[in-house]
Amino acid sequence: MILAGVTAVLGWLVLFPALYCAGSFFGPLLKEEDPLMRGVLKVACGLGLFAYFMVGIGTAGLLNVWFVIAFVLLVYGLRWHALGEFKSWLVSIRDRVFAKGGWFCFLCQTALVFSVLFAFGLCFLPEIANDALCYQLNLPKLFVQNRSTLPLVFDLNSYMPLLAQHGYAAGLLFHSVAMAKLFHFVAGLLLFLACFQVIYAETGRRVLALFFALMLWLTPTVINQVTTTYVDVTVALFTFLALHLFLRGLQLGRSGIFLLSGLLFGLAVSTKLLAAMGGLPFAVLILLMFLRREHKAKMTGHAAAFAAGALLACGFWFVRNVWLVHNPVYPYFGEIFGTWSFPFFERYYGGMGPAKSVMSFLLTPWTLTFEPELYDKGHWVGPFYFLVMPFTVLGAVLLRRMRLYAVFFFFYGTAWFFVGQNARYLLPALAGYLVVGAAGMAMLERGYRTFLVRWPVRLTGLAALVFLAALMVYHYRTQAAALLGGWNADAYLRKVERSYDIAEWVNRNLPKDAVILDAEEIHQFYFDRKLVREHWFYLVTRYLDYRSPEEILKLLHGNGFTHVLRANVLDPGTQLRRNDRLDILDGVLGSDAKVKELVAMESRNTAGARYRYKLYQL
């Protein structure tokens, strides 16, 4: 773990300036930007270029550490002169974010430094996040093993847009999970800086900008993710930067800025397909652009530039799927494209959040804050967004320049309400929401600079700051104990990761060419043998339908399976939660004397649900 950590630190000390240099290719389009925001945009564009370089070599079957090194050396060779600008950018961050101020400014700066260092340290612990072990980091592991990032037939997640995972694969090429995690951590820092700079530019209030950007950084949905290999913070970064450039394009009237805005939005969609929800608010903004402007031909050019940028940045994934399976959004909407289909509306529209009704829509701010279990409680947005809502409404109504931010938030939230009501899917709209709220608060303070207004606002802000910081420490209490207690990786994973013991048994005892039908432990990252999720295998083959046990076993053998792993969740009463389809599989395994049970064990994790495992040899 220490060696991997050293590799991560050294790797990012080399890679981070290279990302800035790579993004400096877009410098001519960013001349009007403030130096701080210009640097954020350059690093974000550099991240996109680097990830697409990984896509290129991965698609060609050339996923290799030497190509990553070659990319970095080539960028430094071509853009070495940008290193001076990089240094100036770091100085501008120091001078603006950490300039001296009053006691409240000092508290915000202290909280920022503490939370950043705390989260940075947590990036060096082994990965335990649910979706990361399922596919966010597991797929990059498989890509590295295969030296290719082409989709895997029986892993349907591998057909999704996976831009961020190609960055994670770069970390794994250097045998460092921490290096992979730091891609998401860096995206979180860039999102903080972007939010800070936009609010500062709109209000002229540095401490206010620092506080609101800190509230975004400490939002549980954000701070709980930046230490993992999830992707939602990266999506939020690309989307917010796309929105910022879109609005700047309206101010400056330059199609090149709209092109770059579209490119960044396309990077968001390339990172997570659900980011396409942002297409609705951007379409509304384009419509308003036509309705409010006289020069329709020029506006058509701007809209075309935005659309061209978006398609250029995300079109690869859809073209690739058409080439491979004749369905651009595979595995969804197969009923339209003539392929089998994963139930999109059942999974997202019907499977998340409260009922879709007018009343539920109107009550969303309340339920999102006070009934977080409806939106995945582990990704709560916290109370601050509810508290700042009066200021957001005030800013949207009274400040004309804030209305387009409000339009974007409203229509993104509407798309989110109908498509996927998970709190982390709302992240791309939260920064814009805070921009409007900060502008509303600044306007109110300028109009009523009295003790009765200033101090209640500051004390409420202090309470929110203390609460979110305490919530961060509470969420990471086990990880903090591991860091402070000097636990090694094995001790840590045995305490917190349910799949670790069975994975270690499999890795020690099964031959390297073993192929396991996994029914249905989704945490696959720590297995070093080939696993195929039973759910995906069933959806593709329908292997259990209308077949005898003998035919099912023959089909499994024919697909190369040598073993079956059965996993069942244990509730507090140690009763098994069963699945009707898997009951059939259990019956098949018990019907043939040649099927041998190799091991049965229960997980020993003290955090999260415990599982009971049985491993069979076919």
N, C-alpha and C positions, 0 to 999 in steps of 0.2 A: 504493500500500500504506500510506503514511503517513496519507493522508486517511481511508482506511477504518479505520485504527487509532484515529485521533482520534475518529472518529464512534462507534466501539465504546466507547471510554472514556467519552465524554460521554453516550452513550445509556444505558450501564449506571449511571452516576451518577444519572440521572433514573429509570431503570426499577427498580433494586433497591429503593429505598425504597417505590416504588409497589407492588411485589409484596408487601412487608410490609404495607402499608396495605390492600391487597385481601384478604390473608389474615386481617386483623384482624376481618373479618366473622364469622369462626369463633371469636373470642375467648371468648364465653360458654361454649363447650365445653372451653376449655383453662385454666380458672381454677386448677385444682389442679396444673398443670404448673410445674416449675421455670422461672424466667424465661428461661434460656438455651434450654431445649428448647421453650418456648412460642414463642420467636422463630423457631426452625428450622421448627416446624410451620406458623407463619403464612406464612413465605416459601414453603414447599413448597405450601401451599394456594393462595397467590397465583400461583405458577407454573401450577398447574392451572387456575385461573380465567382467567388471561391466555391460556393455550393454547386453552381452549375458546371464549374470545371470538374468537380467530383462526379456530377451526373454524367458528364461526357466520358470520363475514363471508366466509370462504372458500367455504363451501357456498352462500352467497347470491350468489356472484360479485362480491363487493365488496372484494376484497383490495387494500387501498390504504393508503399510509403515513399518510394523514390520519385514518383510523379508529384506527390504533394510537395516534397522538397524542391523539385524542379519549378513548380508553380511559384513558390515563395521567392526563389532565386531570380526567376524571370521578372517578377513584379519589381523586386528591388533594382534589378538591372535597368528596367525601362523607366521607372518612376522614382529613382533615388532622390531626386531634387525635392520630392514632396515630403521628405523626412523633416525638413525645416518647418514646413507648414504644420506637420504633425506635432512637433514640439510646441509651436505657438498655440495650437489648439489646446493642448494639455494645460498650458499656462493660462489660457482664457477660462478654462473650467475652474482652475484654482482661484483665479482672481474674482470670478463672478459668484461662484457657489460658496466659497469660503471667505469672502470679504467680511471685515468686522462689522458687527451690528449690535443691537441691544441684547437683553437677556433672552428674549424669545428666539431671536436669530441664533444665538449661541446654543440654545437647547435643540433647535432643529438640526444644526450642524453636528452636534454631538450624537443625536439619535441617528443621523444619516451615517456617520462614520462607524458607529457601533454596529448598526444593522448590516452595512455593507461588509465589514470585516467578519461579522458573525456568519452571514450567508456564504461568504467566500470560503471560510473554513469548512462549512458543511459540504461544500462541493467535493471535498476530498474523502468523504465517506463513501462506502459502496452504495450502489443504487438500490433503492427499495420501493420506489414509487410504482403503483399498480400498473398503469398503462405503459410505463417505461419497460417494465419486465415482460409485459405482454408483447409489445411491438415497437414502441418508440426507440428503445435501445436494443431490443432483441433482433429486429430486422437489420440494423447496421452490423450487428455481430455476424449474422448470416451472410450479409453482403461481403464482409471482410473474409469470411471463411471461403466463400465461393469466388472471390476476386471479381465479382460482378454484382451490379445492382438491378439486373433484370428481374421482373416479377417472378415469384415462385407459385407454381400452379395451385398448390394446396394451402397457400397463405394469402387470403384475399386482401388483407391490409397492404400487401406489397404492391397492389395495383393502384393504390391511392397516390395522390401527389405527396412526395416525401422529401421535399427540398432540405429541410432542417436535418433529417436523418442522414443525409449525405455528409453534412458537417460532422455529425456524431461519428460517422464511419471513419473520418479522418482521425479523430481522437483514438478510436479503437485500433487503427493501423499502428499507432504508437503504443498500444497496449495500456492505454490510460483512460479509464472511465471518467476521471476528474477532468481531463482535457475535453472530453465530449460534453460534460456538464457545463463547462465554462462558456460554451457557445450560448446557452440559454441565459446564463448569468450575465454575460456581456450584453445580450439583447435587453435584459431588464434595466441595466445601467443606462443604456442608450435611450430607452423609453423614458426613464426619469429625466435625463438631460433634455430631451425633446420637449417634454411637458413643461419643464422649468422654463426653457427659453421662450416657448410660445406664450406662456402666461406673463413672463417678464416683458416681452415685446408688446403685448396687448394692454397691460396695466401700468407698466413702469414701476411696479412694486416688487423689489427683489425678494424681500422676506416673505411676502405673500406667495410669490412664485415658488420659493423654496418650500414653504409649508405645504402647498397643494401638491407639488410634485412628490414630496415625501409621503403624503397621504396615499398617493398612487403606488409608490414603491412599497409601502407597508400594508397595502390592501392584502388581506389574507390570500386572495386568489393569486396575487402576484408573488408575494414573498414566499409563499408555500411552494411555488413552482420553480423559481429561479435556481434552486439548488438541485433540480432534477432535469432529466432529459425529456420533459414534455415540450410542447411547441407553442402553447397559447400566448405566451409573452412575446415571442418572436412575431406571431401573427399580429398582435396588437401594435408592435413597433412598426412593421411595414404598413399597416393600415393607417395609423395616425400620421406617419410621414407622407403617405399618399394624399391624405386629406389636406395636410398643411400645404403641400406643393400645389394641389388643385386650387386652393383658395389664393395662394400666391400667384398662380397663373391667371386667375381672374383679375387680380390687381395689376399685373404687369403686362398682360395680353401677349404672352410669348408661348407659342405652340411647343417649343422645346421643353418648357416646364411641365406642360400637360403630358408630354410623352414620358418624362421621368416619373410623374405621378402615376401614370398607368403602369409603368414598369414596376414600381413599388407595390401597387395593388396586385399586380400579377404575381409578384413574389409572395405576397400574403396567401393568395389562392394556391400557389405551388407548395406552400408550407402546410396548409390545411384546407381541404376541399370546402368545408363549411364557411371559410372566409368569403366564399362567393356571395354570402348574405350581404356583404358590402356593396355588391352590384346594385341593389335596390336604392340605397341612399345616393350613390354616385349617379345613378340614372335620374333620380329626382333633381339633383343639383344641376345636371346637364340640361334637363327640361327647364328649370328656372333660369338657367343661363340664356336659353333661347327666348324665353318670354320677356326677360328684363333688358336684353341688349338689342341695339338697332342693327348692328352689322352681322346679319345672319350668316353670310358666307364665311366670315372670319371665325364665328362661333362654331360653324360646322367643321372647320379645320382643327380647332382646339379639341372638339369632341372626338374627331377622327384620330388625332394624335394620342389622346388618352386611351381610346379603345385599341389602337395599334400597339401601344406600350404594354397594355394588359395582356393582349393575346400573345405578344412576343415573349413575355415573361412566364406565362403559364400554359401556352398552347402545347408544349412538348408532351405533357402528361396525357392529354386527351388524344393527340395524334398517335402516340405510342400504343394506347389501349385500342384504338381503332385498328391499328396494324396487327396487334396481337390477338384480339378477341372480338373485333367488330363492334365494340361498345365503348364510346369515349368516357363514360362515367362508371364503367365496370368496377365493382359488382352491383351497382344500383341500376334501376330502371331497365332491367332485362326484358320486361314485357314490351318495351318500346323497340328495343334493338335486336330482339330475337335471341337473347341469351337467357340463361337462368338468372334469377334476381335475388339479391339480398333485400329484405323488406325495409326500404328506406323510411316510409311514412310510419310504419309500425315501430321502428327503432327510434326515430327522432320526433316526428309530429305527435304520435300518441304515447310514446314511452317516457316523456320528460315533462316535468312541471305540472301545474294545476290544469284543470279543464280549460279548453279554449273557448272563452266566452267574453263578452264585453266587460262584465264585472271583474273577471280575472285580470283582464288587460289593464283596467283602471287601477286595480289594487296591486299591480306588480311591484311598485316601489315598497309598499308595506310588506308584502309576502317575501320579497327578495331579501329584506332586512331581518324580519322577525320570524319567518318560517323557512329558514335556509335549507331544511331537509327536503323541501320540494325541488330544489335546484342543485342537489349534490352538496350536502353540508360540508364536506371536506374542502370545498372551494367557495366558501362564503365571501361575499364582497365586503362585509363589515358594515358598521352603522354610519360611517362618515358620509356616504352618498345620500342617505336619507336626510341627514342633518343639513347638508348643504343645498338640498332641493329648493328651498325658498329663494336662495341667491341665484340658483341656476334659472329659475323661472323669471326672476327679476331681470337678469342679464339678457335672457332671450327676448323678453318683451320690450325692454327699454333701450337696448344697445343694438343698433342696426348691424354692426359688424359681427355680432355674435349669433345672428339668426341662422346663418348657414351652418355653423357648428351645431346649433340646436336642431336644425332640419336633419343633418346627418345622424345625430344621436337618435332622434325620434324614429326615423325610418329604419335605421339599423336595429333598434330595439323592437320595432314591429316585426321585421323579418325574423329576428331571434325568437320572439314570442311564438311564432307559428312553426318555426323549423326545428329549433333545438334549445329548450329552456334549461340549459346547464349554465351555472354562473360563470364558468371559465370561458364559455363561448361568447359572453358579453364583453369580455375584456377589450376588444378593439374599439369599442365606443366610449369607454370610461374616461380616457384622457381628454377627449373633446368635451365631454360633460363637465369635467373639472375646469377646463378653460373657461366655459361659460359661467360656471359658479364663481370662479375667482374674479372674473370681470364684474359680475354682479356685486360681489362683496366689496371690491375696490370702489365701485361707484357709490355704494352706500356709505362707506367710510369717508369718502371725499365730501359727501354731502352732509354727514353728521359726525364730524370729528370731535366727539364729546366723550367724556369719561363713561357715560351711561351706555354708549355703543361700543367703544373700543375695548374696554376691559371684559365685558361679558363674552365678546367674540374671541378674545385672546384666551380667556380661561376655558372656554369650550374647546378651542383648538388644542390647548395644552392637555385637557382631559382625553381628547381623541388620540393625541400623540402617545400619551402614557398607556392608554388602553390597547392600541394596536401594537405597540412595542412589547407590552406584556403578553399579548396574544401570540406574537411571533415566538417569544421565548417558550411559552407553554406548548405551542405546537411542536417545537423542536426539542422538547425536554429530554427525550430519549437520546437523540443525536448529540445534544450538548453533553449528556452524561458520558456518552461514548468518547467524545473528544477530550473532555476533562479527565476521564478515568483511564485514558490510554488503552482502550479496548483494541485488540487486533481485529482484522477483518472477519475471521472465523467466529470469534466470540460475538461480535456485533450482529452478524447475519443470523446466527443461531437464535438470538434473542428476538429479532424483529422480522425475519423473512421466513415464511412458512415453508417455502419450497426448497430451502437450502439443504436440509438433511437428506431428503429423497434424491435431490440432484447430485449431492456428493456420493450417495450410494450408487446411483446409476453410473456416474463418471468413473468410479473405482472398479465396478464389477461387470459392466456390460462391454462387449467388444466395440471397437470404434466404428464398425460398420453397422451397428444396431440401428433400426428404424422403429420408432415408438409411436403408436397411435395414442395420443394424449387426450384422455377423457376424464376430467376436463380441467386441468390445471393451467390457467392462462399465464402464470408466471413462469416463463420458459428460459429466461436469460441465463440462469446458472447451470443449465444442462449443457453438457458438451457433446451430447449425442443428438442425432437428428430426431426432432419431434414434429408431428403433424397434428394440429388441433382437430379433434374428432368433429367438432361443430363445422369447421370449414370442409373437412373431408365428406361429411354427410351432405352438406348443401350442394357440393359439386357432383357427388356420385349417387346419392340416395341409397347408400349401400345396405341399409336396414329394411328397405321397403319391399315387401312381397318376396322375401327370400327365406329359405330354410337356414338353420344354423350352419349346416355344412356348406351351403353356398356362400354365406357371409364370410366364414373363415377362409374359404378358397379365394374369395375376392380380396380379402386382406393380404393373404399370402401373395396373390398375384400383383398387388401394388407394393410389394417389397417389405411389408411390415413383419418385424420379428418379435415385437413385444407390444403389450397394451398397458398403459398406466391408467389406473382408475383413481380418481380423487373425489372425495366427498367432504362437504363442509360439515363441521361439527358445531351444533348450537350449544348453548350453555348446559343443556341437559344431555349432551353427547348423542342426541338423536340425529340420524342422517337425513339431510334434505335431498330428496331424490328427484330424478328427472325421468319422465316416462320413456323417452327414447333411450336413455342410458340403462334403464331397467332391462330393455330388450338386449342390449349389449352384454349386460351382466349374465342374462340367461344363456346367451351364446357361449360366453366364456366358461360357464359352469356345465355346459352340455357335452363337452368333448374332453375325454380323459387325457388327450395329448397336450392340452393347455395346462401349463404348470404355474402355480403361484410361487414366485421367487421370494417376495418379501412383502410384509405388511407392517406399516408403521404410522404413528401419529406425529404430526409436526410438534415441535417444542417451543414455538414462538410465544412470547408473552404479550405481544402487541398484535392486534388484528385478529381475524378469524383463524381458528385452527382447522387443519384438514387431516383426514385419514386417507392414507394411500395404500393401494395394492398394485404390485407390478406382476404381470403375467408374461410368461414366455409362450409364444404360439408354436 
